[in-house]
């Protein structure tokens, strides 16, 4: 039964992560919801899931801090069985044209969005390997596939996630662990509030932004037993952008 399976969702306090946590809980999984600074939002998520009869615990750490990730996740692993699923969602954007982009903007996005692949997944992968079953899902972006003006740092990080996901999928396939990536397009979240929609919408064949729940539904499917033969894939949820 799903209620015996625990799923970690990073960046679960808002946006796509929150929608994923809600959908994962609704599908009957136990949610471990990660947050960094959004404690109040995470507690509101916890309250809502509990009110709906779900099971949730909160965990706090900075995904860009390798030592902190290792410490917090090691402590979690000492008290719990391996996760059934890891959904590596948390990330940031710091946009600017490349000629004017500061080293701080470059480093902060790469350390948060790309290094978190290692920082979060590496401490947890051996227990999953021992169980020889599980799901790892990463969240990339349309920017990691086609590139985006003003997002050289973000596009680089999200493209790196795709490469890392595909390589890890090859390593873990023989252990019946699937590793897949979801690449959202323009989704109606706080991160997309400053996107110039008059310019962007004409590039989306469906003519609208996506909903966080439309990304979350794909994550729930990839966690399921029905998705056991799907691995090393990048699934775009972008309204037809190419």
RAKANOR-V576676 format. One record per residue. PSI is psi in radians with two decimals (NA if undefined). Layout:
((PSI) (PSI))
This chain:
((2.56) (-0.54) (-0.24) (-0.07) (2.20) (2.44) (2.19) (2.26) (2.02) (2.63) (0.75) (-0.04) (-0.29) (2.93) (-2.42) (-0.69) (-0.72) (-0.77) (-0.67) (-0.80) (-0.75) (-0.77) (-0.69) (-0.76) (-0.74) (-0.45) (0.01) (0.09) (2.71) (2.26) (2.28) (1.85) (2.05) (2.52) (2.84) (-1.24) (-0.27) (1.08) (-0.79) (-0.75) (-0.68) (-0.70) (-0.60) (-0.70) (-0.81) (-0.79) (-0.77) (-0.73) (-0.74) (-0.70) (-0.50) (0.12) (0.18) (3.07) (2.28) (2.53) (2.68) (2.56) (2.38) (2.25) (2.92) (1.98) (-0.28) (-0.13) (1.80) (-0.77) (-0.71) (-0.73) (-0.83) (-0.80) (-0.87) (-0.72) (-0.55) (-0.75) (-0.70) (-0.78) (-0.51) (-0.46) (-0.10) (2.76) (2.93) (2.59) (2.54) (-0.72) (2.54) (2.15) (1.81) (1.66) (-0.57) (2.49) (2.96) (2.91) (2.54) (1.58) (2.53) (2.75) (2.54) (-0.73) (-0.51) (0.07) (2.25) (2.76) (-0.56) (-0.75) (-0.76) (-0.91) (-0.73) (-0.69) (-0.76) (-0.70) (-0.60) (-0.86) (-0.65) (-0.83) (-0.47) (-0.42) (-0.86) (-0.82) (-0.64) (-0.81) (-0.67) (-0.78) (-0.30) (-0.16) (-0.58) (-0.78) (-0.64) (-0.70) (-0.67) (-0.59) (-0.34) (0.72) (2.54) (3.07) (2.32) (2.21) (2.23) (2.70) (1.99) (-2.36) (2.74) (-0.51) (-0.49) (-0.24) (-0.82) (-0.08) (2.73) (2.36) (2.33) (0.08) (0.71) (-0.71) (-0.83) (-0.75) (-0.69) (-0.78) (-0.79) (-0.55) (-0.65) (-0.66) (-0.71) (-0.82) (-0.76) (-0.69) (-0.82) (-0.70) (-0.75) (-0.61) (-0.69) (-0.74) (-0.62) (-0.08) (-0.67) (-0.25) (0.23) (0.54) (2.12) (2.55) (1.98) (2.88) (2.44) (2.29) (1.60) (2.66) (-2.37) (1.88) (2.48) (1.48) (3.07) (-0.60) (-0.44) (0.10) (-0.53) (0.11) (2.28) (1.63) (-0.51) (-0.45) (-0.67) (-0.76) (-0.67) (-0.34) (-0.06) (1.91) (-0.58) (-0.15) (0.39) (2.88) (2.81) (2.88) (2.52) (-0.61) (-0.45) (-0.49) (-0.73) (-0.64) (-0.57) (-0.72) (-0.74) (-0.71) (-0.78) (-0.40) (-0.37) (2.86) (-0.53) (-0.33) (0.34) (-0.27) (0.28) (2.00) (2.77) (0.46) (2.65) (2.02) (2.02) (2.35) (1.46) (0.23) (0.26) (0.16) (2.48) (NA))
